[in-house]
């Protein structure tokens, strides 16, 4: 659906977004997509395109529920920002102040651990190892066991000096810090109570409830050999993101409408439908570049392999930012520098452009290799920015 009467968005430009996705799907680059583009809270484009399950012939629909991978981190970020708003944590709170066992059993290997704080974790500057699997896959659903395993790992970098995107460890620790600081029994219920219920996100959960089984989009990938992640590393997530799994770095499920509601809360500076989730003050801080010109070491390798300029990491407090320059970027070069959002492996992206009052949410079926995913969303984001009048 394209809202032809939306005064703030160019209908022809919105049609170009839909056509681009249709062309990608026809070419077999991915299987399907659910997308929403809105301005000032009014939807200009909402479309379900292609298939949610190409093999089964199931066409995409608004009620499709996706495993959103690292977009899950956005919810964990908000829990941490809420805890700061409420005085339960501070950016300077050290991990060991809340999780004393973070020192580990071998004190000779933990000389830098006492300096790692919440700000380091939110900005991916903690110096932790970058492994996506601190435990075997079949054990990742137990957050307590994951945190215990992380506590036995050494800090391999100097906290605060380098930016290296952490697939799992940082946000497992953030979630556990929040859980302990708030006295919550589990992170799953905390997310539901503090984020999903206030925002009316009725088809979103940490874990994959069995009652929604008929709406899940299968996790399918086709990666080249020799990459940082294999096809099996992605497709196994369909097995381990279960109803019981508590993985606050990668384990949430959601629909495009729910993600759009979450993004709209950010665009509205922490409020949605009369409910206050975050303060404007903490969001202003969280959507300001906190990492300077530091490159993101994980994406540095991606850029160098493709022959691209190495971009700055451009991280706020948990949110990726557009920044400036003409480097390859999920957000494209036409969005404003403080455009902020989050993404999930090869398949999902949302962002908010605060200068244009523009919100973009797109969940796709068929997980792409990450550099191709960057190029895909760079194009779609640029097309979305071009639609704002």
Buried (B, 14 or more C-beta within 10 A) or exposed (E): EBBEEBEBBBBEBBBBBBEBBBEBBEEEBBBBBBBBBBBBEBBBBBBBBBBBBBEEEBBBEBBBBBBBBBBBBBBBBBBBBBBBBEEBBEBEBBBBBBBEEBBBEEEEBBEBBBBBBBBBBBBBBBBBBBBBBBBEBEEBBBBEEBBBBBBBBBBEBEBBEBBBBBBBBBBBBBBBBBBBBBEBEBBBEBBBEBBBEBBBBEBBBBBBBEEBEEBBBBBBBBBEEEBEBBBEBBBBBBEBBBBEBBBBBBBBBBBBBBBBBBBBBBBBBBBBEEEBBBBEEBBBBBBBBBBEEBBBBBBBEBBEEEEBEBBBBBBBBBBBBBBEEEBBBBBBBBBBBBBBBBBBBBBBBBBBBBEBBBBBBBBBBBBBBBBBBBBBBBBBBBBBBBBBE
